[in-house]
């Protein structure tokens, strides 16, 4: 691929990202300062050059194919890298230093926040991270939090929110448990198995809503047999053969890859947005903006279970 081809591919991927982010060609075109037909042409040329469909177009909405999901992660990564390049150039004349207090749920700590902070400290060794890992909603004012990472829609309008990615819950159980338990061949079968609930699930109704590979929703009533506040300990409890759980794909990706856990029936929850939040009224400090970008990049790189499967489908063409 020559320089001009790379330039065209970069532009088309960024237009594709904006179309998905805004939910329509019209809104994306307005944001980019181009015509609607121009935005549509960029995406069509991208699909043609790759050889497969990325978007499912209807009169009312746009949807992503499996390949579209995978390419979107790469488009986010590309955008993040361009943004990082700008931040790095600016950082040459600004050397952040001192404490930086960050809060994050446990499910995103090891795969997202800690690698992002490690890169931040490598670039800016005078930064002193103070990390709070907690699945509870932390008061940013009382906790003196510079930046928080949270999952799900945010109701507090006083916080400055930036969506940096998404994750999905997937039902999992261990091979040990499945070997001794009644077979699970349908969604309805889950009702007969002990459900292990995480902190964020303990206040919810006992009915789970899970989606199959075709996007069809299935509901099943699963009373909570066990309740564990720690996402890491809950994952270990399920690995030891004590029922099934619905856990974030990023959290269980390694256990699934090693065979310690099994993804049940290919099901998943709806996607939950991931946000970074802060209290700064104007532009936050450069180091906070930089960390936001690193977190977004880590989410795009991690991809989770479903993202990795989509990436495999993209690789196969």
C-alpha positions in Angstrom: 0.0 0.0 0.0 1.5 3.3 -1.1 1.3 6.7 0.7 -1.7 7.9 -1.2 -3.6 4.7 -0.5 -2.8 4.9 3.2 -4.0 8.6 3.2 -7.3 7.6 1.5 -7.8 4.7 3.9 -7.1 6.9 6.9 -9.6 9.5 5.8 -12.3 6.9 5.0 -11.9 5.1 8.3 -12.2 8.4 10.2 -15.4 9.3 8.2 -16.7 5.8 9.0 -16.0 6.4 12.7 -17.9 9.7 12.7 -20.9 8.1 10.9 -21.2 5.4 13.6 -20.6 7.9 16.4 -23.3 10.3 15.2 -25.7 7.6 14.1 -26.4 9.1 10.7 -24.6 10.3 7.5 -26.3 13.7 7.8 -25.0 14.4 11.3 -21.6 13.1 10.6 -21.3 15.2 7.4 -22.3 18.3 9.4 -19.6 17.5 12.0 -17.0 16.9 9.4 -17.9 19.9 7.2 -18.6 17.8 4.1 -21.8 16.9 2.2 -24.0 13.9 3.1 -23.2 12.3 -0.3 -19.5 12.8 0.4 -19.7 11.0 3.7 -21.7 8.2 2.1 -19.2 7.9 -0.7 -16.3 7.6 1.7 -18.0 4.7 3.5 -19.0 3.0 0.3 -15.4 3.3 -1.1 -14.1 1.9 2.2 -16.5 -1.1 2.0 -15.5 -1.6 -1.7 -11.8 -1.5 -1.0 -12.1 -4.0 1.9 -14.4 -6.3 0.1 -17.2 -6.6 2.7 -20.1 -4.7 4.2 -19.5 -2.6 7.3 -22.9 -0.9 7.9 -26.5 -2.3 7.7 -28.5 0.6 6.4 -32.3 1.0 7.1 -34.6 3.9 6.6 -34.5 4.7 10.3 -31.1 3.6 11.6 -27.6 2.3 10.9 -26.3 -0.9 12.3 -22.8 -2.5 12.3 -21.9 -5.9 10.9 -19.4 -8.1 12.7 -16.7 -6.7 10.4 -18.0 -3.2 11.0 -17.6 -3.7 14.8 -14.0 -4.8 14.3 -13.1 -2.0 11.9 -14.7 0.5 14.3 -12.3 -0.5 17.0 -9.4 0.1 14.6 -10.9 3.4 13.5 -11.0 4.5 17.2 -7.4 3.3 17.6 -6.4 5.3 14.6 -8.2 8.5 15.9 -6.6 8.0 19.3 -3.1 7.7 17.8 -3.6 10.9 15.9 -4.8 12.6 19.0 -1.9 11.2 21.0 0.5 12.5 18.4 -0.9 16.0 19.0 -0.8 15.6 22.7 2.8 14.4 22.6 3.9 17.4 20.6 2.2 19.7 23.1 3.8 17.7 26.0 7.3 18.6 24.8 6.8 22.1 26.3 4.7 21.0 29.3 6.0 18.6 31.9 3.2 17.5 34.2 4.1 16.7 37.8 2.6 15.9 41.2 -0.4 13.8 42.4 -3.1 12.5 40.1 -6.0 10.8 41.8 -8.0 8.4 39.6 -11.0 6.2 40.3 -12.0 3.1 38.4 -14.3 0.0 38.7 -12.5 -3.2 39.3 -13.5 -4.8 36.0 -11.6 -2.2 34.0 -8.6 -1.8 36.3 -6.1 -4.4 35.1 -6.8 -4.4 31.4 -7.5 -0.7 30.9 -6.6 1.8 33.6 -3.3 0.3 34.9 -1.7 0.0 31.4 -2.9 3.5 30.6 -1.3 4.8 33.8 1.9 2.9 33.2 2.3 4.6 29.8 1.4 7.9 31.4 4.1 7.6 34.1 6.6 6.4 31.5 6.1 9.5 29.5 5.8 11.8 32.5 7.8 10.3 35.4 7.1 13.2 37.7 3.4 12.2 37.9 2.4 10.5 41.2 -0.7 8.4 40.6 -3.1 7.7 43.5 -5.5 4.9 42.3 -8.8 4.1 43.8 -10.3 0.8 42.6 -14.0 0.6 43.7 -17.2 -0.6 42.0 -19.2 1.8 44.1 -20.0 5.3 42.7 -17.3 7.5 44.1 -18.0 11.2 45.0 -15.4 13.1 43.0 -15.5 16.1 45.2 -15.1 14.3 48.6 -12.6 11.9 47.1 -10.5 14.6 45.4 -10.7 12.7 42.2 -9.1 14.2 39.1 -10.5 11.6 36.7 -13.0 8.7 37.2 -13.8 5.9 34.8 -17.4 4.7 35.0 -19.7 2.3 33.1 -23.3 3.1 32.1 -25.3 6.2 31.5 -24.4 9.1 33.8 -27.2 11.0 35.5 -25.0 13.7 37.3 -25.0 16.7 34.9 -22.4 18.5 37.1 -19.7 16.1 35.9 -18.0 16.5 32.5 -18.4 13.2 30.7 -16.6 11.9 27.7 -17.5 8.5 26.3 -14.3 6.5 25.7 -15.7 3.1 24.7 -18.1 0.4 25.7 -18.2 -3.1 27.2 -20.7 -5.9 27.2 -21.6 -8.5 29.8 -21.3 -12.1 28.7 -22.6 -15.2 30.6 -19.8 -17.6 31.7 -19.3 -20.7 33.7 -16.3 -23.0 34.3 -15.8 -26.4 32.5 -15.8 -28.0 35.9 -19.2 -26.7 36.7 -20.6 -27.5 33.3 -19.4 -31.1 33.5 -21.4 -31.8 36.6 -24.4 -29.5 36.1 -27.5 -30.0 33.9 -26.8 -29.2 30.3 -27.3 -25.6 29.1 -28.7 -25.8 25.5 -31.0 -22.8 25.6 -31.4 -19.5 27.4 -34.3 -20.9 29.4 -31.9 -23.5 30.9 -30.0 -20.8 32.8 -33.0 -20.5 35.2 -32.0 -23.9 36.7 -28.5 -22.8 37.5 -27.1 -20.7 40.4 -26.5 -17.1 39.4 -23.6 -15.3 41.0 -24.3 -11.5 41.1 -21.8 -8.7 41.1 -22.2 -5.5 43.1 -23.8 -3.7 40.2 -26.3 -6.5 39.6 -27.4 -6.9 43.2 -30.0 -4.1 43.1 -31.4 -5.2 39.7 -34.4 -7.5 39.1 -33.7 -11.2 38.8 -34.6 -11.2 35.1 -31.6 -11.2 32.7 -31.9 -9.9 29.2 -29.4 -11.5 26.9 -28.9 -11.2 23.1 -27.9 -13.9 20.7 -25.6 -13.6 17.7 -28.5 -12.5 15.5 -29.4 -9.7 17.9 -32.5 -11.4 19.2 -33.3 -10.6 22.8 -34.1 -13.4 25.3 -35.2 -12.9 28.9 -34.8 -15.4 31.7 -35.5 -15.3 35.4 -32.4 -16.1 37.4 -32.6 -15.6 41.2 -29.3 -14.5 42.8 -27.8 -17.5 44.6 -24.5 -15.8 45.5 -23.6 -12.1 45.8 -19.9 -11.0 45.7 -18.8 -7.3 45.7 -15.4 -7.9 44.1 -15.5 -8.5 40.4 -12.1 -10.3 40.5 -13.2 -12.6 43.4 -16.5 -13.2 41.7 -14.7 -14.3 38.5 -12.5 -16.7 40.6 -15.6 -18.0 42.4 -17.1 -19.0 39.0 -13.8 -20.5 37.8 -13.9 -22.7 40.8 -17.2 -24.2 39.7 -19.9 -22.4 41.7 -22.5 -21.5 39.1 -22.6 -19.0 36.3 -22.2 -15.2 36.1 -22.7 -12.4 33.6 -19.4 -10.4 33.6 -17.8 -7.7 31.5 -16.1 -9.2 28.4 -12.8 -7.4 29.2 -12.7 -8.9 32.6 -13.1 -12.5 31.5 -11.3 -12.4 28.1 -8.1 -14.1 29.5 -10.0 -16.8 31.4 -12.0 -17.6 28.2 -8.8 -17.7 26.2 -7.1 -20.1 28.7 -10.2 -22.3 28.9 -10.8 -21.5 32.6 -14.3 -20.2 31.6 -16.7 -21.0 28.8 -18.8 -18.3 27.1 -22.4 -19.7 27.3 -24.4 -20.0 24.1 -22.6 -17.0 22.5 -24.9 -14.7 24.4 -24.2 -11.1 25.5 -25.9 -8.2 27.2 -26.5 -4.9 25.4 -23.5 -2.7 25.2 -22.8 -0.4 28.1 -21.0 2.9 27.5 -17.8 3.6 29.3 -17.1 7.3 30.4 -14.3 9.3 31.9 -15.6 12.0 34.2 -14.1 15.1 35.8 -15.2 18.3 37.6 -13.1 20.8 35.7 -15.4 23.5 34.4 -13.2 24.5 31.5 -10.5 22.5 29.7 -9.0 20.0 32.1 -5.2 19.9 32.6 -3.2 18.3 29.8 -2.3 15.3 31.9 -6.0 14.5 32.5 -6.8 14.9 28.8 -3.9 12.7 27.9 -5.0 10.0 30.4 -8.6 10.1 28.9 -7.1 9.4 25.5 -4.9 6.6 26.8 -7.9 5.0 28.5 -9.9 5.3 25.2 -7.0 3.7 23.3 -6.7 0.8 25.8 -10.5 0.1 25.5 -10.1 0.0 21.7 -7.1 -2.3 21.9 -8.6 -4.6 24.4 -11.8 -5.1 22.5 -13.2 -7.8 24.8 -14.6 -11.2 23.8 -17.0 -9.9 21.1 -14.5 -7.4 19.7 -11.8 -10.2 19.3 -14.3 -12.4 17.5 -15.2 -9.5 15.2 -11.5 -8.9 14.5 -11.1 -12.6 13.6 -14.0 -12.3 11.2 -12.4 -9.2 9.7 -9.1 -11.0 9.3 -10.8 -13.9 7.5 -12.5 -11.4 5.1 
